[in-house]
Amino acid sequence: MTSNRSHLPGGPSRRAVLAAGVAAAGLTALGAAPAHAGSAGRPGGAAGDPLGSGASLYSLVEAFGRWNHRTGTSDEAAALRWLERELRNLGAVTGRWYYEYPHYDWKARVRVGNADVPTLPLYYEGVGRVKGRADFVRPVTTAKDGNDPAVLAALAEAAQAGASVAVLPTTSTTALYPAYDGLVAYNSDPDAPKTGIPTLLVPGRFADRIQRHGADVDFRARTVTARAYCLTGWLGTRTPVADPIVVTTPLSGWFTCAAERGTGLALSLALAAELAREHPVFFLGNTGHELGNYGVRAYLAEEFDLRPRAVVHLGSALAAAAPGADGRFELGPRVAASNPAFETVPGLAADLATARFGQAAKFPGEGAVWNQLLGPSVPLLSLAGNFRQFHTPDDLAHLTTSPEVLEQAYTAVRAGMRDLLAAT
């Protein structure tokens, strides 16, 4: 039976963490609590590899991909401890900012005939216990990673039918890539309206078999208050400043998230270290991303008090790739948005285009949260993308990225951020 257990039923209060971090580091609280000063160094890679090299970036992605990254799980806790060490190896003063969130505590099993099939619930959609034959099954083909119209339509139909449980064999489609009929997860905001019907996602390839034989479900879930934390780091300064360059990236997701989260994280560490040579940098790694950007929304609403020199949001799939005709990995198209606008920043569009970043119609992902908070007065660069194995168990480093495309993406992002800083 698959499950998702929280490892954080409690912990020190946010103010206690702040006070302890300030006392330990001898610093003034500003923006987040610095808690540890590491010695200067370089994470990842073989000896002698610069941090922005493909080899070093890829080693970080591989390391990050050792765990699943769902918020509030023991796997996520191990990954955060690893990242904390990596930041300290860069000389960062690290901190943890705790927040409460509604944790979806669940177990689920779906059997078709005499065989189990992989499953994951649509988070927060229903609680309680259901055991027996699924009374609502609807195959869906999706094109979005959350609030997909096909999923929403199926949920509405299940609610209208008075179903006790819904099973959705799901096939995901992404522009320019073949359809994916394995297990796919979908982000879910706990604050958004729900049907109250427990909903289980299964791979689309089982749709015909379920239609013939039905699906037997054993499901239980509850929502409990738990604690998670965002990870912070100050680089290039031993004392927090009011106007750092903010480098921010989401850390959590559904599975191993190698290309989805790991590539953006690797680029974030390299970029933060480089920018910190010239100006203090505040690194913010956010959990709760798969829960409607819960962590970054909480942090910005409750704690953020900086006046940034600039902000760069490195979102999903920044170096996600697929084999081309010659077998070598090629970057897929991704998007970027900026304040000031692309056309007013000399060189920005051209530099980002070298890694197939095009201009977005709106700020993507957590970039939209930052843009809403900061408005047009603070320089902001936000980048994100999508790919075939997005939100799936097959997002593994050797399948979804390579050292070459990581270095290509980093070179473009670094140049684009320097364009933004030079223009503002």
C-alpha positions as CSV (number, residue, x, y, z in Angstrom):
1,M,0.0,0.0,0.0
2,T,1.4,3.4,-1.0
3,S,1.4,6.1,1.6
4,N,2.7,9.6,2.5
5,R,3.6,10.0,6.2
6,S,4.7,13.3,7.7
7,H,7.9,13.3,9.8
8,L,7.3,16.7,11.2
9,P,4.5,16.5,13.8
10,G,6.1,19.3,15.7
11,G,9.3,21.3,16.2
12,P,10.7,24.5,17.5
13,S,8.7,27.7,17.0
14,R,9.6,30.0,14.2
15,R,10.7,32.7,16.7
16,A,12.7,30.2,18.7
17,V,14.5,29.2,15.5
18,L,15.1,32.9,14.6
19,A,16.5,33.7,18.1
20,A,18.7,30.6,18.1
21,G,20.1,31.4,14.7
22,V,20.8,35.0,15.5
23,A,22.5,34.1,18.8
24,A,24.6,31.4,17.2
25,A,25.8,33.6,14.4
26,G,26.0,36.9,16.2
27,L,23.8,38.5,13.6
28,T,20.8,40.8,13.4
29,A,17.5,39.1,12.3
30,L,16.6,40.3,8.8
31,G,14.6,38.4,6.3
32,A,15.4,35.0,7.8
33,A,17.4,33.5,10.6
34,P,21.0,32.7,9.8
35,A,21.9,29.6,11.8
36,H,25.2,28.3,10.6
37,A,28.3,29.6,8.8
38,G,30.1,27.0,6.7
39,S,33.6,27.1,5.5
40,A,34.2,28.3,1.9
41,G,34.1,25.5,-0.6
42,R,32.4,24.0,-3.6
43,P,29.6,21.4,-3.7
44,G,29.4,18.6,-6.2
45,G,31.5,17.7,-9.1
46,A,34.9,16.1,-9.4
47,A,37.9,17.8,-7.9
48,G,38.9,20.8,-10.0
49,D,35.5,21.2,-11.7
50,P,34.2,24.8,-11.5
51,L,30.8,25.0,-9.9
52,G,29.2,26.1,-13.2
53,S,30.6,23.3,-15.3
54,G,28.4,20.6,-16.7
55,A,30.1,17.9,-14.6
56,S,29.6,19.8,-11.3
57,L,26.0,20.7,-12.1
58,Y,25.1,17.2,-13.1
59,S,26.6,15.8,-9.9
60,L,24.3,18.0,-7.9
61,V,21.2,16.8,-10.0
62,E,22.2,13.2,-9.5
63,A,22.6,13.8,-5.7
64,F,19.3,15.6,-5.4
65,G,17.6,12.7,-7.3
66,R,18.4,10.2,-4.6
67,W,15.1,11.1,-2.8
68,N,11.5,11.8,-3.4
69,H,10.7,15.4,-2.5
70,R,7.1,15.5,-1.2
71,T,6.7,18.2,1.5
72,G,6.7,16.8,5.1
73,T,8.2,13.4,4.3
74,S,11.4,11.7,5.7
75,D,12.8,11.7,2.1
76,E,12.4,15.5,1.9
77,A,14.0,15.9,5.3
78,A,17.1,14.0,4.1
79,A,17.3,16.1,0.9
80,L,17.1,19.3,2.9
81,R,19.9,18.3,5.2
82,W,22.0,17.4,2.1
83,L,21.3,20.8,0.6
84,E,22.0,22.6,3.8
85,R,25.5,21.0,3.8
86,E,26.0,22.0,0.1
87,L,25.2,25.6,1.0
88,R,27.6,25.6,3.9
89,N,30.3,24.2,1.6
90,L,29.8,27.4,-0.4
91,G,30.4,29.4,2.7
92,A,26.8,30.3,3.3
93,V,25.2,31.2,6.6
94,T,22.2,28.9,6.6
95,G,18.8,29.0,8.3
96,R,15.5,27.2,8.5
97,W,12.2,29.1,8.4
98,Y,9.4,26.9,9.8
99,Y,5.7,27.2,8.9
100,E,2.6,25.2,9.5
101,Y,0.6,23.6,6.7
102,P,-2.2,21.1,6.2
103,H,-0.4,17.7,5.6
104,Y,-2.3,15.1,3.6
105,D,-1.7,11.9,5.4
106,W,-2.8,8.9,3.2
107,K,-2.5,5.3,2.3
108,A,-3.9,3.8,-0.9
109,R,-4.0,0.6,-2.9
110,V,-5.7,0.0,-6.3
111,R,-6.0,-3.5,-7.7
112,V,-7.1,-4.5,-11.1
113,G,-7.9,-8.2,-11.3
114,N,-5.2,-9.8,-9.1
115,A,-2.5,-7.1,-9.7
116,D,-1.7,-3.8,-7.9
117,V,-1.4,-0.8,-10.1
118,P,0.6,2.4,-9.2
119,T,-1.5,5.1,-7.6
120,L,-1.3,8.5,-6.0
121,P,-4.2,10.5,-4.7
122,L,-5.2,13.9,-5.9
123,Y,-4.3,15.7,-2.7
124,Y,-6.9,17.1,-0.4
125,E,-9.8,16.0,-2.6
126,G,-11.2,13.6,-0.1
127,V,-10.6,12.2,3.4
128,G,-11.9,9.2,5.4
129,R,-11.9,5.5,4.5
130,V,-13.1,3.8,1.3
131,K,-12.7,0.1,0.6
132,G,-14.4,-1.8,-2.2
133,R,-15.1,-1.5,-5.9
134,A,-14.5,2.0,-7.4
135,D,-17.9,3.4,-8.4
136,F,-16.5,6.1,-10.7
137,V,-13.8,5.5,-13.3
138,R,-13.0,8.1,-16.0
139,P,-9.9,8.1,-18.3
140,V,-8.5,11.6,-18.7
141,T,-6.0,13.2,-21.0
142,T,-4.3,16.3,-19.5
143,A,-2.1,19.1,-20.6
144,K,-1.6,21.1,-17.3
145,D,0.2,20.3,-14.1
146,G,-2.6,21.5,-11.8
147,N,-6.3,22.5,-12.3
148,D,-6.3,20.7,-15.6
149,P,-9.8,21.1,-17.3
150,A,-10.0,17.4,-18.0
151,V,-9.4,16.5,-14.3
152,L,-11.8,19.2,-13.1
153,A,-14.5,18.0,-15.5
154,A,-14.1,14.4,-14.3
155,L,-14.3,15.5,-10.6
156,A,-17.4,17.5,-11.3
157,E,-19.0,14.5,-13.0
158,A,-18.0,12.3,-10.1
159,A,-19.6,14.7,-7.6
160,Q,-22.8,14.9,-9.7
161,A,-23.0,11.1,-9.8
162,G,-22.6,10.9,-6.0
163,A,-19.5,8.7,-6.2
164,S,-17.8,7.4,-3.1
165,V,-14.4,7.3,-4.8
166,A,-13.0,8.3,-8.2
167,V,-10.3,6.5,-10.2
168,L,-8.7,8.5,-13.0
169,P,-6.5,6.6,-15.5
170,T,-4.4,9.6,-16.6
171,T,-2.4,10.3,-19.8
172,S,-0.3,13.5,-19.8
173,T,0.4,15.4,-23.0
174,T,3.2,18.0,-23.4
175,A,3.8,20.1,-26.5
176,L,6.5,18.6,-28.8
177,Y,6.8,15.4,-26.7
178,P,5.0,12.0,-27.0
179,A,2.2,11.4,-24.6
180,Y,3.0,9.9,-21.2
181,D,0.7,7.1,-19.9
182,G,2.6,6.3,-16.7
183,L,1.8,7.6,-13.2
184,V,1.4,11.4,-13.2
185,A,0.9,13.6,-10.1
186,Y,-0.9,17.0,-10.1
187,N,-0.3,20.0,-7.8
188,S,-3.1,20.8,-5.4
189,D,-3.7,23.9,-3.3
190,P,-5.2,22.9,0.1
191,D,-6.9,26.3,0.2
192,A,-8.8,25.7,-3.0
193,P,-12.4,24.3,-3.1
194,K,-12.6,20.5,-3.2
195,T,-15.4,18.0,-4.1
196,G,-14.9,15.8,-1.0
197,I,-14.6,12.7,-3.2
198,P,-11.4,10.7,-2.7
199,T,-9.7,10.6,-6.1
200,L,-6.9,8.3,-7.1
201,L,-4.7,8.8,-10.1
202,V,-3.4,5.7,-11.9
203,P,-1.4,5.3,-15.2
204,G,-3.4,5.8,-18.3
205,R,-2.1,2.6,-19.8
206,F,-4.4,0.7,-17.4
207,A,-7.5,2.4,-18.7
208,D,-8.7,-0.5,-20.9
209,R,-8.0,-3.1,-18.3
210,I,-9.9,-1.2,-15.6
211,Q,-12.8,-0.7,-18.0
212,R,-13.0,-4.5,-18.5
213,H,-12.3,-5.7,-14.9
214,G,-13.1,-2.7,-12.6
215,A,-10.8,-1.4,-9.9
216,D,-10.8,-2.4,-6.2
217,V,-9.7,0.4,-3.9
218,D,-8.4,0.5,-0.3
219,F,-8.0,4.1,0.6
220,R,-7.7,6.2,3.8
221,A,-6.7,9.8,4.3
222,R,-6.8,12.6,6.8
223,T,-5.6,16.2,6.9
224,V,-3.4,17.1,9.9
225,T,-1.5,20.2,10.8
226,A,2.2,19.7,10.4
227,R,5.4,21.8,10.1
228,A,7.8,22.2,7.3
229,Y,10.5,24.7,6.6
230,C,12.1,26.8,3.8
231,L,15.9,26.7,3.7
232,T,17.8,30.0,3.6
233,G,21.4,31.0,3.0
234,W,23.4,34.2,3.0
235,L,26.4,34.2,0.7
236,G,29.0,36.9,0.2
237,T,28.3,38.5,3.6
238,R,28.7,37.4,7.3
239,T,26.0,40.0,8.2
240,P,22.5,40.1,6.6
241,V,21.9,43.2,4.4
242,A,18.7,44.9,3.4
243,D,19.3,44.8,-0.3
244,P,20.7,41.4,-1.4
245,I,20.3,39.8,-4.7
246,V,17.7,37.1,-4.0
247,V,18.2,33.7,-5.7
248,T,15.2,31.5,-5.1
249,T,14.1,28.1,-6.3
250,P,11.4,25.5,-5.3
251,L,12.7,22.4,-3.6
252,S,9.7,20.1,-3.3
253,G,7.7,17.9,-5.7
254,W,6.1,14.5,-6.2
255,F,8.9,12.1,-7.1
256,T,12.7,12.3,-7.6
257,C,12.3,15.5,-9.6
258,A,15.8,15.4,-11.2
259,A,15.1,17.6,-14.1
260,E,12.0,19.3,-12.7
261,R,13.6,20.6,-9.5
262,G,17.2,19.4,-9.5
263,T,18.4,21.3,-12.6
264,G,17.0,24.6,-11.2
265,L,18.6,23.9,-7.9
266,A,22.0,23.2,-9.4
267,L,21.8,26.4,-11.4
268,S,20.7,28.3,-8.3
269,L,23.7,27.2,-6.3
270,A,26.2,28.1,-9.1
271,L,24.5,31.4,-9.8
272,A,24.3,32.4,-6.1
273,A,28.0,31.6,-5.6
274,E,29.0,33.6,-8.6
275,L,26.8,36.7,-7.9
276,A,28.0,36.7,-4.3
277,R,31.5,37.6,-5.4
278,E,30.2,41.1,-6.3
279,H,27.1,41.6,-4.1
280,P,25.5,39.9,-1.1
281,V,23.1,37.1,-2.0
282,F,20.1,35.7,-0.1
283,F,19.2,32.1,-1.2
284,L,15.7,31.0,-0.5
285,G,14.7,27.3,-1.2
286,N,11.0,26.7,-0.9
287,T,9.1,23.6,0.2
288,G,5.4,23.2,-0.3
289,H,5.6,24.0,-4.0
290,E,3.4,21.1,-5.0
291,L,0.8,22.3,-2.5
292,G,0.0,25.5,-4.4
293,N,3.3,27.3,-3.7
294,Y,2.4,27.0,0.0
295,G,5.9,27.6,1.4
296,V,6.9,30.6,-0.6
297,R,3.5,32.2,0.0
298,A,3.8,31.7,3.7
299,Y,7.4,33.0,3.8
300,L,6.6,36.2,1.8
301,A,3.4,36.9,3.7
302,E,4.9,36.3,7.2
303,E,8.6,36.9,7.2
304,F,10.1,38.7,4.1
305,D,11.3,42.2,5.0
306,L,14.1,42.8,2.4
307,R,14.4,45.4,-0.3
308,P,16.2,43.3,-2.9
309,R,18.6,44.6,-5.4
310,A,17.1,42.1,-7.8
311,V,15.4,38.7,-7.6
312,V,15.9,35.6,-9.9
313,H,13.4,32.8,-9.7
314,L,14.8,29.5,-11.1
315,G,11.7,27.4,-11.5
316,S,10.9,24.0,-13.1
317,A,12.8,22.1,-15.8
318,L,15.5,24.6,-16.5
319,A,17.7,22.0,-18.1
320,A,15.2,19.3,-18.9
321,A,16.1,17.6,-22.2
322,A,15.4,14.7,-24.4
323,P,17.5,12.8,-26.9
324,G,17.6,14.4,-30.4
325,A,17.9,12.6,-33.7
326,D,21.6,12.0,-33.1
327,G,21.0,10.6,-29.6
328,R,22.5,13.6,-27.8
329,F,20.3,15.4,-25.3
330,E,18.7,18.6,-26.5
331,L,16.9,21.3,-24.4
332,G,13.2,21.8,-24.9
333,P,11.6,25.2,-25.2
334,R,11.1,27.0,-21.9
335,V,9.8,30.4,-20.9
336,A,11.0,33.5,-19.0
337,A,9.5,36.7,-17.8
338,S,11.1,39.8,-16.4
339,N,10.7,43.2,-14.8
340,P,11.6,45.4,-16.6
341,A,10.2,43.9,-19.7
342,F,12.4,41.9,-22.1
343,E,12.4,44.6,-24.7
344,T,13.9,47.1,-22.3
345,V,16.8,45.0,-21.2
346,P,19.6,44.9,-23.8
347,G,20.8,41.4,-24.6
348,L,18.3,39.6,-22.4
349,A,16.2,37.9,-25.0
350,A,19.3,37.0,-27.1
351,D,21.2,35.5,-24.2
352,L,18.3,33.5,-22.9
353,A,17.5,32.2,-26.4
354,T,20.8,30.4,-26.5
355,A,19.2,27.9,-24.2
356,R,15.8,28.0,-25.8
357,F,14.1,30.3,-23.3
358,G,11.4,32.4,-25.0
359,Q,9.4,35.2,-23.6
360,A,6.4,34.2,-21.4
361,A,3.0,35.8,-21.6
362,K,3.0,35.9,-17.7
363,F,5.3,35.1,-14.8
364,P,5.5,31.4,-14.4
365,G,5.1,29.4,-11.1
366,E,6.5,31.0,-8.0
367,G,7.7,33.9,-10.2
368,A,4.0,35.0,-10.2
369,V,4.0,35.1,-6.4
370,W,7.2,37.2,-6.3
371,N,5.8,39.6,-9.0
372,Q,2.6,40.1,-7.1
373,L,4.6,41.0,-4.0
374,L,7.3,43.2,-5.5
375,G,5.5,44.8,-8.4
376,P,7.5,46.4,-11.3
377,S,9.9,48.4,-9.1
378,V,12.2,45.5,-8.2
379,P,14.2,43.8,-11.1
380,L,12.9,40.2,-11.4
381,L,13.8,37.4,-13.7
382,S,11.7,34.3,-13.6
383,L,12.3,31.1,-15.6
384,A,10.4,27.8,-15.9
385,G,9.6,24.9,-18.3
386,N,7.9,21.6,-18.9
387,F,8.8,18.2,-20.3
388,R,7.5,14.7,-20.9
389,Q,8.4,13.2,-17.5
390,F,7.2,16.2,-15.5
391,H,5.7,15.1,-12.2
392,T,6.4,11.4,-12.9
393,P,8.6,8.6,-11.4
394,D,10.6,8.6,-14.6
395,D,12.2,12.0,-14.0
396,L,15.6,10.6,-13.4
397,A,18.9,12.4,-14.2
398,H,20.1,9.9,-16.8
399,L,16.7,10.1,-18.6
400,T,16.0,13.8,-18.5
401,T,19.2,15.9,-18.5
402,S,22.9,15.8,-19.2
403,P,26.1,17.7,-18.2
404,E,26.1,19.4,-21.6
405,V,22.6,20.9,-21.5
406,L,23.1,21.9,-17.8
407,E,26.1,24.0,-18.7
408,Q,24.3,25.4,-21.7
409,A,21.3,26.4,-19.5
410,Y,23.6,27.9,-16.8
411,T,25.6,29.9,-19.3
412,A,22.4,31.5,-20.7
413,V,20.8,32.2,-17.3
414,R,24.0,33.7,-15.9
415,A,24.3,36.0,-18.9
416,G,20.6,36.9,-18.7
417,M,20.9,37.8,-15.0
418,R,23.9,40.0,-15.7
419,D,21.9,41.7,-18.5
420,L,19.2,42.5,-16.0
421,L,21.6,43.8,-13.4
422,A,23.4,45.9,-15.9
423,A,20.2,47.5,-17.1
424,T,18.9,48.3,-13.6
